[in-house]
Amino acid sequence: MMKLSKKTDYGLIAMQHMASVTPSRPINTKEIAHQYNIPVELLAKVLQRLAKHGLVISQNGPKGGYRSRKAVTIADVISAIEGPIGITECMHEPDEQCQQQETCNIRTPLQFIQTSIVQLLESMTIEDMAVQNTLISIDAIKSHFVTEGATR
């Protein structure tokens, strides 16, 4: 089963919260943790990882906290926390030699699915989630499936 980890859930929740705060200001970890019932220590580690990957700006001091960068995609957050996005082991670890590579009959369809998932995640920004504008992106991907599926 494909699913995101709790760390990724918390990262997306925090990023969406930061994107929805107006006017934009640094948000401290405790504020987000309290509002969404997230363990403070775990959220702090997630935000540090997002800062290390340049997705949030860390501001020190008594009025410090984190601020989301603009145009951060869902794929950016997932990759920063989980690592490369891959639906199978051979796509998740491309340097590893797959034992079924010579005889694999599902590689091409799975590569298409993988590409479609990554494109969807790369097309959706945190701001899209914050304004609940995701249906437009999903509809665009659905039409891509219909068009691509007809040509294969």
C-alpha positions in Angstrom: 0.0 0.0 0.0 1.3 3.4 -0.9 1.0 6.0 1.8 2.8 9.0 3.2 4.4 8.8 6.6 3.2 10.8 9.6 6.2 13.1 9.2 5.1 14.0 5.7 1.6 14.6 6.9 2.9 16.9 9.6 5.2 18.7 7.1 2.3 19.3 4.7 0.0 20.5 7.5 2.7 22.9 8.8 3.4 24.2 5.3 -0.2 24.7 4.5 -0.7 26.5 7.8 2.2 28.8 7.1 0.9 29.6 3.6 -2.6 30.4 4.9 -1.4 32.9 7.6 -2.1 36.5 6.6 -0.1 38.7 6.8 2.9 36.4 6.3 4.8 36.2 9.6 7.2 33.7 11.2 5.2 30.9 12.8 6.8 29.0 15.7 6.7 25.3 16.1 4.6 25.3 19.2 1.8 27.3 17.6 1.4 24.8 14.7 1.8 21.8 17.0 -0.8 23.1 19.4 -3.3 24.0 16.7 -3.1 20.6 14.9 -2.3 18.3 17.9 1.1 17.3 16.6 4.0 16.3 19.0 6.2 19.4 19.2 9.5 17.5 19.1 8.6 15.6 16.0 7.3 18.7 14.2 10.5 20.6 15.2 12.5 17.8 13.4 10.3 17.9 10.4 10.6 21.7 10.1 14.3 21.5 10.5 14.5 19.1 7.6 12.3 21.3 5.5 14.6 24.3 6.3 17.7 22.2 5.4 16.1 21.6 2.0 15.3 25.3 1.6 11.5 24.9 1.6 11.1 27.1 4.7 13.0 30.0 6.1 14.1 29.7 9.7 14.1 32.9 11.7 15.8 33.0 15.2 14.9 35.2 18.1 12.0 35.9 20.4 9.7 36.6 17.4 11.2 33.9 15.3 9.8 30.8 13.7 9.4 29.5 10.2 8.1 31.0 7.1 7.1 29.1 4.0 8.9 29.9 0.7 6.7 30.6 -2.3 5.8 28.0 -5.0 6.7 25.0 -2.9 5.1 21.9 -4.4 3.7 18.8 -2.7 6.5 16.8 -4.4 9.1 19.1 -2.8 7.8 18.4 0.7 7.5 14.7 0.1 11.0 14.4 -1.4 12.5 16.5 1.4 11.0 14.2 4.1 10.7 10.8 2.4 13.4 11.0 -0.2 12.9 10.2 -3.9 9.3 9.4 -4.9 9.0 5.9 -6.2 6.1 3.4 -6.3 8.3 0.3 -6.6 11.7 -0.6 -5.3 13.3 -0.4 -8.7 11.9 3.1 -9.3 12.6 4.2 -5.7 16.2 3.0 -5.9 17.2 3.3 -9.6 20.9 2.4 -8.9 19.9 -1.0 -7.5 19.9 -3.8 -10.1 16.4 -5.4 -10.2 16.4 -9.2 -10.4 13.4 -9.1 -12.7 14.7 -6.5 -15.0 15.1 -8.9 -17.9 11.7 -10.5 -17.6 9.6 -7.7 -16.0 6.3 -7.2 -17.8 5.0 -4.3 -15.7 7.9 -1.9 -15.8 6.5 0.3 -18.6 3.0 0.7 -17.2 4.4 1.3 -13.7 6.8 3.9 -15.1 3.8 5.7 -16.7 1.9 5.6 -13.3 5.0 6.8 -11.5 5.5 9.7 -14.0 1.8 10.7 -13.7 1.9 10.7 -9.9 5.1 12.8 -9.8 3.6 15.2 -12.4 0.5 15.6 -10.2 2.5 16.2 -7.1 4.8 18.7 -8.9 1.8 20.6 -10.3 0.2 21.2 -6.9 1.7 23.9 -4.7 1.1 24.4 -1.0 -0.7 27.6 -1.9 -3.1 25.5 -4.1 -3.9 23.4 -1.0 -4.3 26.5 1.1 -7.0 27.9 -1.2 -8.4 24.5 -2.0 -7.7 24.9 -5.7 -6.6 21.3 -6.1 -9.5 20.1 -8.3 -8.2 22.1 -11.3 -4.9 20.3 -11.1 -6.5 16.9 -10.6 -8.9 17.5 -13.6 -5.9 18.5 -15.8 -4.1 15.2 -14.9 -7.3 13.2 -15.5 -7.5 14.7 -19.0 -3.8 13.8 -19.5 -4.6 10.2 -18.6 -7.4 10.0 -21.2 -5.3 11.7 -23.9 -2.2 9.6 -23.2 -4.1 6.4 -22.7 -5.8 6.8 -26.2 -2.4 7.1 -27.9 -0.7 4.1 -26.3 
